[in-house]
Structure formats: C-alpha cells, structure tokens
Amino acid sequence: MRTFDVAVIGGGINGCGIARDAAGRGYAVILAEQNDLGSGTSAWSTKLIHGGLRYLEHYEFRLVREALAEREVLWRIAPHIVRPLRFILPLHAGLRPAWLLRLGLFLYDHLGGRRRLAATRRVDLTGPLGASLKPEFRRGFEYSDASVDDTRLVVLNARDARDRGAEIAVRTRVVSARRAGDLWHVVLRDLRSGREETVAARFLVNAAGPWVDRVIQGPMGQSEARHVRLVQGSHIVVRKLYDHDRAFIFQNADGRIIFAIPYANDTTLVGTTDRDFSGDAADAAITDEETEYLLAAASEYFARALRREDIVWTFAGVRPLYDDKASKAQEATRDYVLRTEGAGGQAPVLNIFGGKITTYRRLAEDALAEIGAHLGTRGGSWTGTAPLPGGDFPVDAVGDVEDRLARAAPGLAPGTVRRMVAAYGTDALRIADALGDDLGHGLHAGELRWMMTQEWARTAEDVLWRRSKLGLAFSASEIEALEARMDGLPADA
C-alpha cells in the first residue's frame, strides 16, 4: 500500500490550491477528482477576481479585505490568466445614493492595500462609455477589479502541484475513506478502467465542494451532515452588447447586483443569480425564472432590451456556501470555514465549507496550517510569490509575450496569438515549437496534444469549455472531428 502525507478529495480550485501548496512544502500528496479538473463549481463562476463590493453591505470586512489584497497577488503570479478589469457603476435614481456608493468605493480602494490597480473615478456616461445605456444613466463611477480564466486557474495549480511531486488522479472516485488508527485507508476507483487501489494517508482533506457533505456521509461513513447551503448561480451569454473593454455592474431594485462583462468570441456575459438549490449539483441548469430575471435586470440599463433570441449560451453552477442560517441565499456568507476532526490518535480530516475563487490561495494557506499542526510544519508561505506555470513574466509585459509568440509562429492569426498567451503565457512559446495543423478556430494539433499530455484533457468538452473557451465557436461537426482526432492521441498527464 502506497502511503502519502496528504490525500485531497476534489479537484476544484480549493483542492488543487491545497495540493500545490502542500507539495511545494515537501509533503507527499495525492489528489483524486471524480470528473475533470475544475468541472464543478470552479467552472461556473463569473470569471472574476474581486473583493466583492456588495459584501460590504453585509459587514464582511475581513473577507473583503482579504479578497482585495489577493487581487494583485494573483495578478502577479498569473499575469496571463488574471487581467485588470475596470467596472462601470451607473448611478440609478431611487436606488443607492451617490454618496453611499462613493463611500463604499472609498473603502474598496483602501481596505485591501491596492498598489498597481487604478483607483476609483467619476465617469461621464453621456459619451462612448455609456453609449449602449439608456439616456437617463448619465453619471457613474469606475473602479478596478480583475477577470480570470477560472478553469485554467484550476489546471495551472494542478500542474504546479504535479511538477512539485503531487500525484493528480482525474476521473478517479473515492469509494471509501476509513480510519485505521493514525492513518486513512482510501479506496480509489479509476472510472475509465474500473481498477481500484487502496492508498494510505496521514491527513485527509475533503475539498469536494458541493459534494462535501456527501463525502462525509458516503465514503467516510459518518452520520448525516448538513453543513453546506447549496446556492445556484446562473449566467447568460449574449451577443456583444457594447464596444469598449469595461465591465458594467448594475444595481437592481431587489438589492442585488448583476454584471455585464466582455466575454469570448464577441459576446457579453451577464450574471449572476442567487437561489437555493437542492439535489445533485451536477444537475444544475438555469431556470426560466432566472433567465427572465437576468434579461429584465440588464434591460433596465441597456438602451436595447435583451431578448431570449440574443442568448448564445447559458450556464449554471452550485456554490457550496457554509450554512450560516441566513434568511436569503444572497445574504449567506461567502467566507470559508475549515473544520478539522481527529483527536486521541485518530487520523485527522479537514472538511472545507464555502470559499470563493479569489481567496483560494489564502484558504490553502490556512489549510496548510491545519496540516502542519498535525503532521509537523514544513516550510512557510510561498505561493504568493512563485508564478504559476506560464506566468513567469511581469504584469505589464503581456504584449511582449504576444510579440514573441507572433515572431515564433508567424502564421498564427492575431486573435489566436492573444488567446494562446492569455491561456498559457510563456508556455505558448513551447507549444509553438510544434503547432501542427489547424483543427478549427485557431486550435492546432500541437495545442491539443499539450492539453492532453500536460493538462489532463480527455474529452472534447474538457478541451473546448475548460482548457479553452472555444466551445462557443465549434460546430457539432467540428466537435465530432475533434473527438475523432483525440482518439488517436496519447494522454500522459
């Protein structure tokens, strides 16, 4: 039986972040994900690294401060997939007054130690910035947060964990996890071959996201657990609504906010909703009510009303929020809660509840403090300075990397150059050494091979929706051809 220091259940952003941090400190780590990396909650975010402006109204100052500080940390270690993004907040008569918004934005600018991100400013919306809005929205504020390719953030953390010695097992289900004295015996089933292996671990991390309670009840065989409040957030992607590169944040009469954000393939992402969810998170899907809500909320601001015919894609995900008994889903805390169990010689387990993409790295550091308390501390904090794969360049040098790629592969279209650098950073130069033929929309055989051998991609869905966002461009026949091509390629990651 192979023995590890740490076994992690769940290959979302929290699980992969913990695996990376632990491996970098010298622990022997194995991570098991029953599906594809980042295929759960992490894939269905609003694609933002942000402090959470609206959380200030719920007095979650510590969470906002921590998230605000993390924006520039994540930008620094992953400047290819994390990019600064300016948000326009139009003033809406009858909702939050200008003085209150200005106060909130003042706190937002100063609470988290902003250094390189631009400060808040007033904006005139009678010009180009507000050209797509109704004429009554004449003034507003503009402030800074950042965008992120959420699933690539997961994959890059997994890659770095593997490069530092961790074993990453995808399509691998934890069938059983039972204590045997001071060890856990974890039964892993490879879902492709059906083979099972039992490994031992000195410390177990349950980072299963929406399924965290199910892991406690099922594989761990404990009594019924109800620690998580499942909240569904849905988005619509519509044809491009405006020409500039800013995002909008819109207030709604119900007290919530929605975003409208530039997205892939000349589209705009609109979201999100908040509604309580029951059932299996894998079955989450946008409801008619949510669709109408988002269309109506955006149409309150845009001069041209949004219709169902404008929608090119929808997605929904389930957030595993810690159940703090809030009366409304939108008021439930976005903070994370870590609970370690195991005393008197029992093997310890850390169950993770809640959290958000922006604070995943800090969550991992807190998790490593728990691991160190039981297994002995090894090393200190390091993930805030070490770049993620491909991110070994200054935050203001994205254009330089694009120029290098364009020279290395002069046949690439400018849009493909930008997309590849935004996904791989300097690793795009390695991929360019053997691009091969174009499989459609700038996806080359060499890039596909990289996804399969370096990034655990196994299906066309992995490639088109999680390793890239090319799923909006590929037709059904092109997807079929891609699947046939993948059948003949090795998958060695």
C-alpha positions as CSV (number, residue, x, y, z in Angstrom):
1,M,0.0,0.0,0.0
2,R,1.4,3.4,-1.0
3,T,1.4,5.9,1.8
4,F,1.0,9.7,1.4
5,D,1.1,12.5,3.9
6,V,-1.9,14.2,2.4
7,A,-4.8,12.9,0.4
8,V,-7.1,15.5,-1.2
9,I,-10.6,14.7,-2.3
10,G,-11.8,17.2,-5.0
11,G,-10.0,18.8,-8.0
12,G,-11.6,22.2,-7.9
13,I,-9.8,25.4,-7.1
14,N,-9.6,24.7,-3.4
15,G,-8.4,21.1,-3.7
16,C,-5.8,22.0,-6.4
17,G,-4.6,25.0,-4.4
18,I,-4.1,22.9,-1.3
19,A,-2.3,20.2,-3.3
20,R,0.0,22.8,-4.8
21,D,0.9,24.4,-1.5
22,A,1.4,21.1,0.3
23,A,3.6,19.7,-2.4
24,G,5.7,22.8,-2.5
25,R,6.4,22.4,1.2
26,G,7.6,18.9,0.8
27,Y,4.5,16.8,1.8
28,A,3.7,13.7,-0.3
29,V,0.4,14.5,-1.8
30,I,-2.3,12.6,-3.9
31,L,-5.4,14.4,-5.2
32,A,-8.4,12.5,-6.6
33,E,-11.1,14.1,-8.8
34,Q,-14.0,12.0,-9.9
35,N,-14.6,14.1,-13.1
36,D,-12.4,16.6,-14.9
37,L,-10.3,19.2,-13.0
38,G,-12.4,22.3,-12.3
39,S,-15.6,20.7,-13.7
40,G,-17.7,21.5,-10.7
41,T,-18.3,24.9,-9.1
42,S,-15.0,26.3,-10.3
43,A,-16.1,26.1,-14.0
44,W,-19.3,28.1,-13.4
45,S,-18.1,31.3,-11.8
46,T,-18.5,34.9,-13.1
47,K,-14.8,34.7,-14.1
48,L,-13.7,37.4,-11.6
49,I,-11.0,38.1,-9.1
50,H,-12.7,40.7,-7.0
51,G,-13.1,41.9,-3.5
52,G,-16.9,41.7,-3.5
53,L,-18.2,45.2,-3.4
54,R,-21.7,44.2,-2.3
55,Y,-20.3,42.2,0.7
56,L,-19.5,45.5,2.4
57,E,-23.3,45.9,2.9
58,H,-23.2,42.7,4.9
59,Y,-20.3,43.9,7.0
60,E,-18.0,41.1,5.8
61,F,-15.0,43.5,6.1
62,R,-12.4,40.8,6.8
63,L,-13.5,38.7,3.7
64,V,-13.5,41.8,1.5
65,R,-10.1,43.0,2.8
66,E,-8.5,39.6,2.2
67,A,-10.1,39.3,-1.3
68,L,-9.0,42.8,-2.2
69,A,-5.4,42.0,-1.2
70,E,-5.4,38.8,-3.2
71,R,-6.3,40.6,-6.5
72,E,-2.8,41.9,-7.0
73,V,-1.1,38.7,-5.6
74,L,-2.9,36.5,-8.2
75,W,-2.3,39.1,-10.9
76,R,1.4,38.9,-10.1
77,I,1.7,35.1,-10.1
78,A,-0.6,34.6,-13.1
79,P,-0.5,37.7,-15.3
80,H,-1.6,35.6,-18.3
81,I,-4.9,34.4,-17.0
82,V,-5.6,37.3,-14.5
83,R,-6.1,40.7,-16.1
84,P,-7.1,44.0,-14.6
85,L,-10.7,45.0,-15.5
86,R,-12.4,48.3,-15.0
87,F,-16.0,48.3,-13.8
88,I,-18.6,51.0,-14.5
89,L,-21.3,51.5,-11.9
90,P,-24.0,53.8,-13.3
91,L,-26.0,55.9,-10.8
92,H,-29.6,54.8,-10.7
93,A,-32.1,57.3,-9.3
94,G,-34.1,55.7,-6.5
95,L,-31.5,53.1,-5.5
96,R,-28.3,53.5,-3.6
97,P,-27.4,57.3,-3.5
98,A,-24.2,58.6,-4.9
99,W,-22.7,59.4,-1.5
100,L,-23.2,55.9,-0.3
101,L,-21.6,54.4,-3.4
102,R,-18.7,56.8,-3.2
103,L,-18.2,55.8,0.5
104,G,-18.3,52.1,-0.4
105,L,-15.8,52.6,-3.2
106,F,-13.5,54.6,-1.0
107,L,-13.4,51.7,1.4
108,Y,-12.9,49.4,-1.6
109,D,-9.9,51.4,-2.8
110,H,-8.2,51.5,0.6
111,L,-9.2,48.4,2.5
112,G,-7.0,45.9,0.8
113,G,-3.8,47.8,0.1
114,R,-4.3,48.5,-3.6
115,R,-1.0,49.3,-5.3
116,R,-1.0,48.8,-9.0
117,L,-4.7,48.7,-9.8
118,A,-6.2,52.1,-10.8
119,A,-8.3,54.0,-8.3
120,T,-12.0,54.8,-8.5
121,R,-13.0,57.8,-10.5
122,R,-16.2,59.5,-11.6
123,V,-17.2,58.9,-15.2
124,D,-19.4,60.7,-17.7
125,L,-21.8,58.2,-19.3
126,T,-23.0,60.7,-22.0
127,G,-20.0,59.7,-24.1
128,P,-18.7,56.4,-25.5
129,L,-18.6,54.6,-22.2
130,G,-22.3,54.9,-21.8
131,A,-23.4,54.8,-25.5
132,S,-25.1,51.4,-25.0
133,L,-27.1,52.6,-22.0
134,K,-30.4,54.3,-21.7
135,P,-30.1,58.1,-21.7
136,E,-31.1,58.5,-18.1
137,F,-27.8,56.9,-17.0
138,R,-25.6,60.0,-17.3
139,R,-23.2,59.6,-14.5
140,G,-21.4,56.9,-12.6
141,F,-18.2,55.6,-11.1
142,E,-15.4,53.4,-12.5
143,Y,-13.3,51.1,-10.2
144,S,-10.9,48.3,-10.5
145,D,-11.1,44.5,-10.1
146,A,-9.8,41.7,-12.3
147,S,-11.0,39.0,-14.6
148,V,-9.8,35.4,-14.6
149,D,-10.0,32.2,-16.6
150,D,-11.4,30.2,-13.8
151,T,-10.8,26.7,-15.1
152,R,-7.3,27.4,-16.3
153,L,-6.5,28.7,-12.8
154,V,-7.5,25.3,-11.5
155,V,-5.5,23.4,-14.1
156,L,-2.4,25.6,-13.6
157,N,-2.5,24.9,-9.8
158,A,-2.7,21.2,-10.6
159,R,0.2,21.4,-13.0
160,D,2.4,23.1,-10.5
161,A,1.4,20.6,-7.8
162,R,2.3,17.8,-10.1
163,D,5.6,19.4,-11.0
164,R,6.4,19.7,-7.3
165,G,5.7,16.0,-6.8
166,A,2.0,15.6,-6.2
167,E,0.0,12.8,-7.9
168,I,-3.1,14.1,-9.7
169,A,-5.6,11.4,-10.4
170,V,-8.5,12.6,-12.6
171,R,-11.6,10.5,-13.4
172,T,-10.9,8.8,-10.1
173,R,-13.6,8.3,-7.4
174,V,-13.0,8.0,-3.7
175,V,-15.1,4.9,-3.0
176,S,-14.2,4.7,0.7
177,A,-12.1,6.6,3.2
178,R,-11.9,4.9,6.6
179,R,-9.7,5.4,9.6
180,A,-7.2,2.7,10.5
181,G,-5.5,4.1,13.6
182,D,-3.5,7.1,12.8
183,L,-3.9,6.6,9.0
184,W,-6.7,6.9,6.5
185,H,-7.2,3.9,4.1
186,V,-8.6,5.5,0.9
187,V,-10.0,3.3,-1.8
188,L,-9.7,4.9,-5.3
189,R,-11.5,3.7,-8.4
190,D,-10.3,4.6,-11.8
191,L,-13.6,5.3,-13.6
192,R,-12.1,4.6,-17.1
193,S,-10.7,1.2,-16.3
194,G,-12.6,0.2,-13.2
195,R,-9.4,-0.7,-11.4
196,E,-9.3,0.0,-7.6
197,E,-6.3,0.8,-5.4
198,T,-6.1,1.4,-1.7
199,V,-3.7,4.1,-0.5
200,A,-2.9,5.3,3.0
201,A,-2.8,8.9,4.1
202,R,-1.8,10.6,7.3
203,F,-4.1,13.5,6.7
204,L,-7.3,13.7,4.6
205,V,-8.7,16.9,3.0
206,N,-12.3,16.9,1.9
207,A,-12.4,19.7,-0.7
208,A,-15.4,18.2,-2.6
209,G,-17.2,21.5,-2.9
210,P,-21.0,21.0,-3.3
211,W,-20.5,17.3,-2.5
212,V,-18.5,17.8,0.8
213,D,-21.4,16.6,2.9
214,R,-22.0,13.6,0.6
215,V,-18.3,12.6,1.1
216,I,-18.8,12.8,4.8
217,Q,-21.9,10.7,4.7
218,G,-20.8,8.2,1.9
219,P,-17.1,7.3,1.6
220,M,-16.3,8.4,5.2
221,G,-19.4,6.6,6.6
222,Q,-20.3,9.2,9.1
223,S,-23.7,10.3,10.3
224,E,-25.8,12.7,8.3
225,A,-24.1,16.0,7.7
226,R,-25.7,19.3,6.8
227,H,-23.0,22.0,6.9
228,V,-23.4,23.3,3.4
229,R,-26.0,25.6,1.9
230,L,-26.2,25.0,-1.9
231,V,-26.9,28.2,-3.8
232,Q,-27.3,28.2,-7.6
233,G,-25.8,31.0,-9.7
234,S,-26.8,31.2,-13.3
235,H,-25.4,33.2,-16.2
236,I,-26.4,34.0,-19.8
237,V,-24.0,34.8,-22.6
238,V,-25.4,37.1,-25.3
239,R,-24.2,38.7,-28.5
240,K,-21.8,41.5,-27.8
241,L,-23.7,44.5,-26.2
242,Y,-21.1,47.3,-26.5
243,D,-17.7,48.1,-28.0
244,H,-15.4,49.2,-25.1
245,D,-13.4,46.9,-22.8
246,R,-15.1,47.8,-19.5
247,A,-17.5,45.7,-17.5
248,F,-20.7,47.0,-16.0
249,I,-22.1,46.4,-12.5
250,F,-25.8,47.1,-12.3
251,Q,-27.9,47.7,-9.1
252,N,-31.3,46.1,-9.0
253,A,-34.4,47.1,-7.1
254,D,-34.3,43.9,-5.1
255,G,-31.0,44.9,-3.6
256,R,-28.9,42.5,-5.7
257,I,-26.4,43.4,-8.4
258,I,-25.6,41.8,-11.8
259,F,-22.5,42.1,-14.0
260,A,-22.2,42.5,-17.8
261,I,-18.7,41.5,-18.8
262,P,-16.9,41.3,-22.2
263,Y,-16.5,37.5,-23.0
264,A,-15.1,35.2,-25.6
265,N,-16.0,35.2,-29.3
266,D,-17.5,38.7,-29.3
267,T,-20.1,38.0,-26.6
268,T,-21.1,39.5,-23.2
269,L,-21.5,37.5,-20.0
270,V,-24.5,38.6,-17.9
271,G,-24.9,37.3,-14.3
272,T,-25.4,36.1,-11.7
273,T,-28.4,34.9,-9.8
274,D,-28.7,33.5,-6.3
275,R,-31.3,30.8,-5.5
276,D,-31.3,28.0,-3.0
277,F,-30.6,24.6,-4.6
278,S,-31.4,21.0,-3.6
279,G,-30.3,17.8,-5.3
280,D,-27.1,16.8,-7.1
281,A,-25.0,19.8,-8.1
282,A,-24.1,18.0,-11.3
283,D,-27.7,18.6,-12.5
284,A,-27.8,22.3,-12.1
285,A,-29.3,24.2,-15.0
286,I,-30.6,27.7,-15.5
287,T,-34.4,28.1,-14.9
288,D,-36.8,30.1,-17.0
289,E,-37.3,32.4,-14.0
290,E,-33.5,33.1,-13.8
291,T,-33.3,33.7,-17.5
292,E,-36.1,36.2,-17.3
293,Y,-34.6,37.8,-14.3
294,L,-31.2,38.4,-16.0
295,L,-32.8,39.6,-19.2
296,A,-35.0,42.1,-17.3
297,A,-32.3,43.3,-15.0
298,A,-29.9,44.0,-17.9
299,S,-32.7,45.6,-20.0
300,E,-33.3,48.1,-17.1
301,Y,-30.0,49.7,-18.2
302,F,-29.2,48.9,-21.8
303,A,-30.9,51.0,-24.5
304,R,-31.8,47.9,-26.5
305,A,-33.8,45.5,-24.5
306,L,-32.3,42.0,-24.3
307,R,-34.4,39.1,-25.6
308,R,-34.2,35.4,-25.5
309,E,-33.0,35.3,-29.1
310,D,-29.9,37.2,-28.1
311,I,-28.7,34.3,-25.8
312,V,-26.0,32.1,-27.4
313,W,-25.2,30.1,-24.2
314,T,-26.2,29.7,-20.6
315,F,-24.6,28.0,-17.7
316,A,-25.4,27.4,-14.0
317,G,-23.3,26.2,-11.1
318,V,-23.8,25.5,-7.5
319,R,-21.8,27.3,-4.8
320,P,-21.2,25.3,-1.6
321,L,-21.7,28.1,0.9
322,Y,-21.3,27.5,4.6
323,D,-24.8,27.3,6.1
324,D,-24.9,30.3,8.4
325,K,-28.7,30.2,8.5
326,A,-29.1,33.4,6.6
327,S,-32.7,34.0,5.5
328,K,-31.8,34.7,1.9
329,A,-29.4,33.0,-0.4
330,Q,-27.8,36.3,-1.4
331,E,-27.1,37.1,2.2
332,A,-25.3,33.8,3.0
333,T,-21.7,34.3,3.8
334,R,-19.1,33.8,1.0
335,D,-16.4,33.3,3.6
336,Y,-14.9,29.8,4.1
337,V,-15.0,27.6,7.2
338,L,-12.4,24.9,7.9
339,R,-13.1,22.2,10.3
340,T,-10.5,19.6,11.4
341,E,-11.6,16.4,13.2
342,G,-9.4,13.8,14.7
343,A,-8.1,13.5,18.2
344,G,-6.6,11.0,20.5
345,G,-4.5,9.2,17.9
346,Q,-7.3,9.3,15.2
347,A,-6.3,10.1,11.7
348,P,-7.2,13.8,11.1
349,V,-9.6,15.1,8.4
350,L,-10.1,18.7,7.2
351,N,-13.6,19.4,5.8
352,I,-13.8,22.6,3.8
353,F,-17.0,24.6,3.5
354,G,-17.6,27.7,1.4
355,G,-14.9,29.9,-0.1
356,K,-14.6,31.7,-3.4
357,I,-12.0,31.7,-6.3
358,T,-10.5,35.0,-5.2
359,T,-9.4,33.7,-1.8
360,Y,-8.5,30.1,-2.8
361,R,-4.8,30.7,-2.1
362,R,-5.4,32.1,1.4
363,L,-7.7,29.2,2.1
364,A,-4.9,26.8,1.1
365,E,-2.5,28.5,3.5
366,D,-5.0,28.2,6.3
367,A,-5.4,24.5,5.4
368,L,-1.6,24.0,5.5
369,A,-1.6,25.5,8.9
370,E,-4.0,22.7,10.0
371,I,-2.0,20.1,8.2
372,G,1.2,21.4,9.8
373,A,-0.3,21.3,13.3
374,H,-0.9,17.5,12.9
375,L,2.0,16.4,10.7
376,G,4.6,18.9,11.7
377,T,5.2,22.2,9.9
378,R,7.3,22.1,6.7
379,G,8.3,25.4,5.2
380,G,6.4,28.7,5.2
381,S,4.1,30.6,2.9
382,W,5.4,30.6,-0.7
383,T,2.5,30.5,-3.1
384,G,2.1,34.3,-3.2
385,T,5.4,34.9,-4.9
386,A,6.1,31.8,-7.1
387,P,4.5,32.2,-10.5
388,L,2.0,29.6,-11.8
389,P,3.1,27.8,-15.0
390,G,3.5,30.2,-17.8
391,G,3.2,33.3,-15.6
392,D,6.9,34.0,-15.3
393,F,6.8,37.5,-16.7
394,P,6.0,41.0,-15.4
395,V,2.3,42.0,-15.2
396,D,2.9,44.8,-17.7
397,A,4.7,42.5,-20.3
398,V,1.7,40.6,-21.8
399,G,2.3,42.5,-25.1
400,D,5.9,41.4,-25.1
401,V,5.0,37.8,-24.8
402,E,2.4,38.2,-27.6
403,D,5.1,39.7,-29.8
404,R,7.5,36.8,-29.1
405,L,4.8,34.3,-30.0
406,A,3.9,36.1,-33.2
407,R,7.5,36.0,-34.3
408,A,7.9,32.4,-33.3
409,A,4.7,31.4,-35.2
410,P,4.1,34.0,-37.9
411,G,1.2,32.1,-39.4
412,L,-1.0,32.5,-36.3
413,A,-3.9,34.9,-36.5
414,P,-3.6,37.9,-34.1
415,G,-6.7,36.7,-32.2
416,T,-5.1,33.2,-31.8
417,V,-1.9,34.8,-30.5
418,R,-3.8,36.8,-27.9
419,R,-5.9,33.7,-26.9
420,M,-2.9,31.5,-26.5
421,V,-0.9,33.9,-24.4
422,A,-4.0,34.6,-22.3
423,A,-4.2,30.8,-21.7
424,Y,-0.6,29.6,-21.5
425,G,1.6,32.7,-21.0
426,T,5.2,31.8,-21.8
427,D,4.3,28.2,-22.3
428,A,2.6,29.2,-25.6
429,L,6.2,29.6,-26.9
430,R,6.8,25.9,-26.1
431,I,3.5,24.9,-27.8
432,A,4.5,27.0,-30.9
433,D,7.6,24.7,-31.5
434,A,5.3,22.0,-32.9
435,L,1.9,23.6,-33.8
436,G,0.8,21.2,-36.5
437,D,-2.4,21.6,-38.5
438,D,-5.3,23.9,-37.6
439,L,-8.2,21.8,-36.2
440,G,-10.5,24.8,-36.4
441,H,-10.8,28.3,-35.0
442,G,-7.1,28.5,-34.2
443,L,-6.9,25.3,-32.2
444,H,-3.8,23.5,-33.5
445,A,-2.8,19.9,-33.2
446,G,0.2,20.8,-31.0
447,E,-2.0,22.7,-28.6
448,L,-4.4,19.8,-28.4
449,R,-1.5,17.5,-27.7
450,W,-0.3,19.9,-24.9
451,M,-3.8,19.8,-23.3
452,M,-3.9,16.1,-23.3
453,T,-0.3,15.4,-22.2
454,Q,0.2,18.3,-19.8
455,E,-3.2,19.3,-18.6
456,W,-5.3,16.1,-18.2
457,A,-7.8,16.8,-21.1
458,R,-9.6,13.6,-22.0
459,T,-12.7,14.8,-23.9
460,A,-13.7,17.4,-26.4
461,E,-15.7,19.1,-23.6
462,D,-12.5,19.3,-21.5
463,V,-10.8,21.0,-24.4
464,L,-13.5,23.4,-25.6
465,W,-15.0,24.5,-22.3
466,R,-12.4,24.2,-19.6
467,R,-8.9,24.3,-21.2
468,S,-10.2,26.9,-23.6
469,K,-13.4,28.8,-24.3
470,L,-13.6,27.7,-27.9
471,G,-16.9,25.8,-27.3
472,L,-18.8,28.9,-28.4
473,A,-17.1,28.7,-31.9
474,F,-17.1,25.0,-32.7
475,S,-20.0,23.5,-34.6
476,A,-21.3,20.0,-33.9
477,S,-19.5,18.5,-36.9
478,E,-16.2,20.2,-35.8
479,I,-16.6,18.8,-32.3
480,E,-17.1,15.3,-33.8
481,A,-13.9,15.7,-35.8
482,L,-12.1,16.9,-32.7
483,E,-13.2,13.8,-30.8
484,A,-12.0,11.5,-33.5
485,R,-8.6,13.3,-33.5
486,M,-8.3,12.9,-29.8
487,D,-8.9,9.2,-30.0
488,G,-5.6,8.9,-31.8
489,L,-3.5,11.0,-29.4
490,P,-1.8,9.9,-26.1
491,A,-3.0,11.3,-22.8
492,D,0.0,11.2,-20.5
493,A,-0.7,13.9,-17.8
